Amino acid sequence: MRMKCFSFPLMGICALFFTLCACSTGEAAAAAAGQILGASSEAPVFLACRAASETEIDFQFSLPVKVVSLRFSPSLVVDSVENGSTVKVNIGQNTVPGERFTADLLAEDEKGNTINVLAPLRTRNNRVPALRINEVRTEYSKPKVEFIELKILEAGNLGALRVYAVGNSKNPLIYEFASAEVSAGEYVVLHLRTLDEANRDEYGKNLGESGGAEADTGARDFWAPGATKLLHKTDAIYIADQDDRVIDAVMLAENPDPWWNKEYFAEAADLLFGQGAWKSADGKIAGPAGAVNAGATTTTRSICRDETKEDTNTAADWYITVSSGATPGKPNNPKRYVAK
């Protein structure tokens, strides 16, 4: 399972749901199983799995193993399996970018220790679009919910892209996209609560499929499940691909304090700086004073990017709108602002 995704979101791997180790039979087997479950250094440990390409899925172990059985759900045709510390599975078909599967793999090492892995993964997406985080609402007043708007700069597919909000510290990964073709110039709105049965994700061509508050027929709407708060006035938001490359980010701070009051914000600032995704005005790792000042934002005063300016990955790119100035799914208006 992912740990501290806001800092190092498990480089290019999938989450582990379940692993079980066992040996042959009898008392010796029971003793060996106890050693394995006790994290013996002699037992293989499952480390990660990732879609290396459209036709290859890799499973990484601490020791060389041989695959005994492997099944995917939904079903995939397995052409070949290369055993070792990294098990390379070649599948006999190109897959849809970012399609979700579950792998059920049973493997054994040279001593006969076996390990059973049940793990979710998404197929490879090599058509990630260029995009920017374009507008953010951190406040909630029913029926208007928090949202993150993206502007698509180049056509591609959203499949397997992950949205992180570090302020949601127990689970900063707040959304993962399934396959969705997008075009240059499109606006994508990720609404951060689902309050209505009409709130449906628009993965197809019909942009009028979704209903509910602020669903826009001219934009592509998605809805985070549940009704809990996921975004805050002090936060770090970023979009990452399957290789944990940060595509875009924005940092927010309710107060321009000298230091972050939570370690996970400082770690996020370091991560985003290292990937060239966010910095302070003087080009250094951002503290709260180097984030967008979100103190004045409200339900109707959203945090907007100035679309008319070049992206500098700093707070200078952003402003807070006047009251009733939020524009989810539509172009921003940089002439209507109360604070920068």
N, C-alpha and C positions, 0 to 999 in steps of 0.2 A: 504494500500500500504506500501511497505517496506520503512523504514526511517533509514538512517545511517547504512546500512547493513554491512559496513566495520567494525563497532564497535560491535553491538549486532544484528545479522541478524535475529531478530524476532524468537526466539527459537522454531524451529520445526513447524512453522505455514505457512499457505498460504497467499497470498496477497489478500486483499479485493478490489474487483472491484467496488461494488455498494451496498449501503444499503439504504432502504427507510422505514420510519416509518409512520403509519397512524392509525386512530381510526375508530369508528363506523360511524355515519352520523350526519348531521346538524351542527349548530353553535358550539355545545359542541365539536363535532369531530374536527372542524377547529381549535378551541382553543387548544385542546389536541395535535393535530398534530403539531401546532406551538411550543408547549412545547417540544415535542419530537425532532423536528428538531433543536430546540435551546439547545439540549443536557441536557434536564431535568434529574435530578438524579432519577426520578421515572420511566423513560422509559428504556426498555432493550437496551443494546448496544452490537453489535456483536464484539467479541474480536479476535477470531482466529478459524481456522480449521486445522486439521491434520489427516493424516492416522496413526492411532494408531497401526494397524496390517494389515495383508493382507485382513482381512474381517471386519475391524471396522474403521469407520471414525467419528471423534469427532468434534463437533461445540461448541465453548465456547462463553457464553454470560455473561453479567454483572448481570443478574437476571434470575431466573428460567423461562423457557418458555415451551410451548407446540407446537409441530410441527403441522401445519395445512396442508401443502403440501411439497413434496420434489421430485425433479427430478434431474437426472444426465444426462449429455451429454458428450460422448456417454452414452447410457442407461446402468444402473446397476440395478440388482434385489435387492430390499430392503426387507430383511427378518423381521427385527424388528427395532423399534425406542424407545429408553429410553429417556424420557423428563427430563428437569432439567436445571441447569445452564450450565452443560455440556451435550449436546444432543449426545447420543451414537447411531450411525446408524450401524447396522449389515447388511452386504450385503451377498447375497447367492452364492458367488463365490470367488475363489481365483483370484487375479488380477495379471497382468503382472507388474513386479517391475518398478516403476517410470512412469507409464502410465498417461497421462494428461487427466483430466476430468474437467468439470465445474458443480458446484452444484448450483441449484436454490431452495432456501429454504424459506418458509413462516412460521413464528411462531408468537405466541401471548403470552402475559403474563396473569396473573390472573385478571388484570383489563381490559383486552380486547385490550390493545395496541398491534399493530402488527408490525412486522419487516420483511422486505424482503431482503434476502441476495443472491447475485450472486457472486460466488467466484470460482477461479480456484484452483485446487489442483493436486498433483501427488500421485498415489497409493504407498503403503508402499514397500520399498526395504530393505529387511533383508539380502541381499546377497551382501553387499558392499565389493568390493575387496580391499585388501591391495595394496597401490600404493604410488609412489613418484613423485613429480614434478622433472623432469630430465633435461630439457633444456628450455631456454627462449630466445626469440629474442624480444627486445624492439624497434628496429629501422625498418623503412619501406623504401624500394626502389623498386617500381613496376618493375617486377611482384612479388618480394619477400616481403611477408607480415610478420608482427609480429606473433609469435606463442608461445604456451605453450605446451611442450611435457611432457607426463606422461609415466612412466614405471610401468606396472602392475606386482605386486609381487605375487599375489594370485588370482586365478580365482574368478569371481563373475559377478555382473551386475552394470553398470554405472548409471542406472536409478535414477533420482532425485538428483544426485550429482550436486552441484553448484560451479561455479568457480568465485572467487572474485578478482578484481584488484582495490585496494583502491585508487590508483592515478586517476582512473576514478570516481572522487568524486561525481558527480551527479547521477551516477548509477553504483556502484561498483560491482553489480552482473552482470557479463558480459556473462555468459552462463550457461544453465541448461541442463543436459543430459536427453534424453529420454532413454527407455530401450535398453541396448546393452550388450550382453554377451561378456565377455573378458576372456582371458586365461593368465596364468602366463607366464611372459616373453614378452608379447606383448608391443609394443610401440603405444601410442595414441597421435596424434598431433592435437591440437586445433588451427587451423589457424584463426587469429583474424580479417580478412577481407574477404569478398566474392566479387571477382572481375570478375569471369568467370562463365558462365552457367554450365561449367563442374565441378564446385566445389560442389560436392554432399557429404552429410554425409553418412558414412559407418556404418550403424547400423546392417547390416546382415553379412553373412559369406564372401561375395565377397569384398576383400580388394583392388581390382583393379577398383572398381566402380567409384571412384572419380578421376577427372582429374584436370589439372591446375598446376601452378607453385608449385613445391616441394611436390605434392601429391605422396605418396610412396606406391607401390604395396605390400610392406612387412609390412606396418603399417596401423593402423586404423585412417582415416582422418575425421575430423569434421571442420566445417566452421562457425564462428560467422557471423551473418547477417550484412549487411551494409558495409560501407567503411570508417568509422571514426576511429580515433586512440583510442585504448582502453588500451594500456600499455605504461609505461614510464620508463626512467632510474632510477628514484626514485619512488619506488612502493612497495606494499606489496601484494603478490599473495597467495591465499590459496584456498583449496578445502574443502567443508563442506558437511556433510550428512544431512538427514532430521531432525536430532536432534541437528543440529548446532555443531556437534563435528567436529573439524578441523582435517582432515585426514593428510594433509601435507601443508607446507608453505615455502615461501622464501621471505626475505626482501631485497630490492635493494636500493642503494643510489648512486647518481652520484658523490657526494662529502662526505667525511667522517667528516661532521660537528659535533659539540658537541650535537646539539639538532635538532629535527625534525622541519622543517619550517612550517609545517601544523599540526593542531591539530588532523586531522583524521589519520595521520601516527602514531602519539604518541598513539592514542587510539588503532590502529591496533597492535602496538608493545605490548601494555598491554594485549590485547585479546590473541594474539598468545603465549605470555609468559605464561599466565594463563592456557592455554590449553596444554602447553608443546610442542608447535609446532615450536617455534623460540626463541632464546636467544643470548645474546652476548657471546664472548669468555670466559668471567669471570662468566658466569652463571646468569647474571642479565637481566632485561628488556633491549632490544636492542635500542640504538640510532643509528644514521646514521653510526657511526664508527663500530657498531656491525652488520651492514648489508653487503651484498656482494657489493664490490666496482664496480659499473657498469660504471664508467667513460670511460673506454677504449672500451666498446662494440660498435659494428657497425652492419650493415646489415649482414656482413659475419663473424663477430666475436661474436658468441653467448655466452650466459652465461650457463655453463654446470656443472652438478653434476659429481663428481668423483665416478663413479659406482664401483670402486674397493675398496672403503673405507666404513667403517661403518658410518651410518647416525648419526650425532651429533646434528642436528638442529641448526647449526651455519654456519657462512660464510666460515669456514675451509673446508666445504664439496664441495665448488664451485670454479670454475676458469673460465677465459675468454679465448676462443680459439684464435689461430692464424688466420690471414686472410684466408677466404675460409674454415674455420674449422667447420662451422655449420653443424650439422648432424640430421636434423629433421626426425624422424622415424627410426633412426639407432642408434647403440651403440655409446656412447661418447668415445673420445680418450684423456685420461688425459695427454698423453705425448705431446700433441700439445696445449700448452697454452702460453699466454703472461702475464697473471696476475692472482694472487690468492688473 
